[in-house]
Amino acid sequence: LNVKAFYLGIQAVLAIFSTGRTTGIVVDSGDGVTHTVPIYEAYSVPHAVKQILLAGRDISKNLKHILAETGWNFETPAQFQIVREIKERMTFVAIDYKKDLEDSPTKEWKEKNQVSYTLPDGNIMVLGTERFRAPEIIFQPSLVGKDAPGVQKLTYNSIMECDLNVRKTLWKDVILSGGSTMFDNYPERLLEELKVLAPPSINVKVVALPDRKYACLLYTSPSPRDATLSRMPSSA
C-alpha cells in the first residue's frame, strides 16, 4: 500500500488535537460510557483517567421511563428509536435544575419551554419538564439509582490526580467530545458546576466546538501540532 507511516491514537487525544491543543482534559461522552481523560503535551495521563457507565443510552432509557409516567409507552426497538430522536431533538440540560423544576408549573415557564412533538402515527406529544429531567442524570446519576459521581465531579477527580503544576492548565482547557455533550446548555452547566469545585483563584474554561460530536475524527495534518505528532512512534 506504500504507507509511509501509521499512527494509532487514543480517541481523547485525537479529540484534543481537533481543537488545536495538546494539553487539556477531554470530557468524552458517547452512547455507553463517559470518560474524563487528562492530556499533557499530547499524551494521556493513564492513572488520572476516569469513567462512568452512564451516557446517551441511559439518557434515552430515562426519557422512556419519564414518558411512561405520563402515559406514553415505547416498548419495541423501533419505538425506542423514536425516544432517541426525541432526546436528540427536544431535550436540554437545565443550568439550574432545581429552579427549573420549581418554575415549571408557571405560565411563563411553559410558554418558553413547552414544545410539541408529532409521533409517526400522527399523535401529538407535549413535552415540558421531560425535556430537562432526562439528561440531568449525567450530572446527578443518583436520580436513576446509580452510586457514581456526576460528570462534573468525575472531571474534578481526574484533574486532582494530576501533578500540581499541570492542574491550572487543565482547568482552563476542558474539552467536550462526543454526541452526549451536544445537549443545549451542557457546556454552560458544566462550567458552572466546575467553578464551584475549582479553587477560587482558578480560571475555568469549557471548550465546546459545534462539531464536537465527531471531534476524534476531525484532526487534520497541516498545523503546528504536527511537530508533536512527528515525535510520536509510528510504524510503516
Backbone hydrogen bonds, N-H to C=O, Kabsch-Sander energy under -0.5 kcal/mol:
donor,donor_aa,acceptor,acceptor_aa,energy
4,K,2,N,-0.6
6,F,235,S,-0.5
9,G,7,Y,-0.7
14,L,10,I,-2.3
15,A,11,Q,-2.1
16,I,12,A,-2.0
17,F,13,V,-1.9
18,S,14,L,-1.4
19,T,16,I,-1.3
20,G,17,F,-1.9
21,R,16,I,-1.6
24,G,39,I,-2.5
25,I,173,D,-2.6
26,V,37,V,-2.5
27,V,25,I,-0.5
27,V,175,I,-3.5
28,D,26,V,-0.8
28,D,35,H,-2.2
29,S,27,V,-0.6
29,S,177,S,-2.3
30,G,33,V,-1.9
34,T,52,I,-2.5
35,H,28,D,-3.2
36,T,50,K,-2.4
37,V,26,V,-2.6
39,I,24,G,-3.2
40,Y,43,Y,-3.1
42,A,22,T,-3.6
43,Y,40,Y,-1.4
45,V,38,P,-2.2
48,A,45,V,-1.9
49,V,46,P,-1.4
50,K,36,T,-2.1
52,I,34,T,-2.1
54,L,52,I,-2.2
56,G,30,G,-2.5
57,R,31,D,-3.2
59,I,55,A,-1.8
60,S,56,G,-2.3
61,K,57,R,-2.2
62,N,58,D,-2.4
63,L,59,I,-2.5
64,K,60,S,-2.4
65,H,61,K,-2.1
66,I,62,N,-2.5
67,L,63,L,-2.7
68,A,64,K,-1.8
69,E,65,H,-1.3
70,T,66,I,-0.6
70,T,67,L,-1.0
71,G,68,A,-1.5
72,W,67,L,-2.4
73,N,71,G,-0.8
80,F,76,T,-2.2
81,Q,77,P,-1.3
82,I,78,A,-0.9
83,V,79,Q,-1.6
84,R,80,F,-2.1
85,E,81,Q,-2.0
86,I,82,I,-2.5
87,K,83,V,-2.6
88,E,84,R,-2.5
89,R,85,E,-2.2
90,M,86,I,-2.9
91,T,86,I,-0.7
91,T,87,K,-1.2
92,F,131,R,-2.1
93,V,184,D,-2.8
100,D,96,D,-2.3
101,L,97,Y,-2.1
102,E,98,K,-2.2
103,D,99,K,-2.6
104,S,100,D,-1.4
106,T,103,D,-2.1
110,K,106,T,-2.0
111,E,107,K,-2.5
112,K,108,E,-1.5
113,N,109,W,-2.5
114,Q,110,K,-2.2
115,V,127,L,-2.0
117,Y,125,M,-2.8
119,L,117,Y,-0.6
119,L,123,N,-3.2
122,G,119,L,-2.3
125,M,117,Y,-3.2
125,M,123,N,-0.5
127,L,115,V,-3.3
127,L,125,M,-0.6
131,R,128,G,-1.7
132,F,129,T,-1.1
133,R,129,T,-2.4
134,A,130,E,-1.4
136,E,132,F,-0.7
137,I,134,A,-0.9
138,I,135,P,-1.8
139,F,136,E,-1.5
140,Q,136,E,-2.2
143,L,140,Q,-2.0
144,V,141,P,-1.8
145,G,142,S,-1.8
146,K,141,P,-2.0
148,A,146,K,-1.5
151,V,138,I,-2.3
154,L,150,G,-2.5
155,T,151,V,-2.2
156,Y,152,Q,-2.0
157,N,153,K,-2.8
158,S,154,L,-2.0
159,I,155,T,-2.3
160,M,156,Y,-2.5
161,E,157,N,-0.9
161,E,158,S,-0.6
162,C,159,I,-1.7
166,V,163,D,-1.7
167,R,163,D,-1.2
168,K,164,L,-0.6
169,T,166,V,-0.6
170,L,166,V,-1.8
171,W,167,R,-2.5
172,K,168,K,-1.2
173,D,170,L,-1.2
174,V,205,K,-2.2
175,I,25,I,-2.9
175,I,173,D,-0.8
176,L,207,V,-2.5
177,S,27,V,-2.4
178,G,212,R,-2.4
180,S,29,S,-2.2
181,T,178,G,-1.6
182,M,179,G,-1.4
184,D,91,T,-0.6
186,Y,183,F,-1.9
189,R,185,N,-2.7
190,L,186,Y,-2.6
191,L,187,P,-2.4
192,E,188,E,-2.2
193,E,189,R,-2.4
194,L,190,L,-2.5
195,K,191,L,-2.2
196,V,192,E,-1.2
197,L,193,E,-1.2
198,A,194,L,-2.7
202,I,199,P,-2.0
204,V,202,I,-0.7
205,K,171,W,-2.0
207,V,174,V,-3.4
207,V,205,K,-0.5
208,A,206,V,-0.6
212,R,209,L,-1.7
214,Y,211,D,-1.8
215,A,212,R,-1.7
217,L,214,Y,-1.8
218,L,214,Y,-0.5
218,L,215,A,-1.4
223,S,221,S,-1.0
226,D,223,S,-2.0
227,A,224,P,-1.7
228,T,225,R,-1.0
229,L,225,R,-2.0
230,S,226,D,-2.8
231,R,228,T,-1.2
232,M,229,L,-1.5
235,S,6,F,-1.3
